[in-house]
Amino acid sequence: MLTAREPSRRVVLSDWESMRTIHSAWDDAMDFYRLYVLGIDDQIIELIELRFPDDQAAVDYAKRRVHGRRFELWRRDRRIAMFSAK
């Protein structure tokens, strides 16, 4: 019997998270994003959780980190970007 394989999961600290801030309001402005790395038949093979201040910062990070793989970037229930393997 075949069972569904759980996607691997890792938490990546973004460049934004490594910065220290004095104002707690800045932390409140950060939002969680999920980067789904897709395999054959659009199955999720990896989930990477990220925090960024805005959509553009998340997209820029994803473009630099996921080379030659298909992925989707989501913020809550909204897909931000979808990239195909080159």
C-alpha positions in Angstrom: 0.0 0.0 0.0 1.3 3.4 -1.0 1.0 6.3 1.5 1.3 10.0 0.8 4.7 11.3 1.7 4.7 14.3 4.0 6.5 17.3 2.5 9.8 18.2 4.2 9.5 21.3 6.3 12.1 23.8 7.3 12.0 27.2 8.8 14.3 29.7 7.1 15.4 32.9 8.8 15.2 35.7 6.3 17.7 38.6 6.2 14.9 40.7 7.6 14.6 38.5 10.7 18.3 38.7 11.5 18.0 42.5 12.0 17.4 43.9 15.5 14.8 46.5 16.1 14.1 48.9 18.9 10.4 49.4 18.1 8.0 46.5 18.6 5.7 48.0 16.0 8.2 46.9 13.3 7.8 43.3 14.4 4.0 43.7 14.1 4.4 44.7 10.5 6.1 41.4 9.6 3.9 38.8 8.0 4.3 35.1 7.5 4.8 33.7 4.0 4.9 30.1 2.8 7.1 28.9 -0.1 5.8 25.7 -1.6 8.4 23.9 -3.7 6.5 21.7 -6.2 7.6 18.4 -7.7 6.1 16.1 -10.3 2.3 16.5 -10.8 2.4 19.7 -8.7 2.8 17.8 -5.4 4.3 19.8 -2.6 7.8 18.4 -1.9 9.0 21.1 0.5 7.4 23.9 2.6 9.5 26.8 3.7 8.1 29.3 6.2 9.3 32.9 6.0 8.6 36.3 7.5 8.9 39.6 5.5 7.5 43.1 5.8 5.8 43.0 2.4 5.1 40.9 -0.7 7.9 42.3 -2.8 10.6 41.4 -0.2 9.2 37.8 -0.1 9.2 37.5 -3.9 12.8 38.8 -4.2 13.9 36.3 -1.6 12.2 33.4 -3.3 13.7 34.3 -6.7 17.2 34.2 -5.2 16.7 30.9 -3.2 14.8 28.6 -5.5 16.8 28.0 -8.7 15.5 25.7 -11.4 12.5 24.5 -9.4 8.8 25.2 -9.6 7.3 26.9 -6.6 4.4 29.0 -5.3 4.6 31.8 -2.7 1.6 32.3 -0.5 0.7 34.9 2.2 -2.2 33.5 4.3 -4.8 32.4 1.8 -3.5 34.5 -1.2 -1.0 33.3 -3.8 1.6 36.0 -4.3 3.6 34.4 -7.1 4.1 31.2 -9.1 7.4 30.4 -10.8 8.2 27.6 -13.2 11.5 25.8 -13.6 13.7 27.2 -16.3 
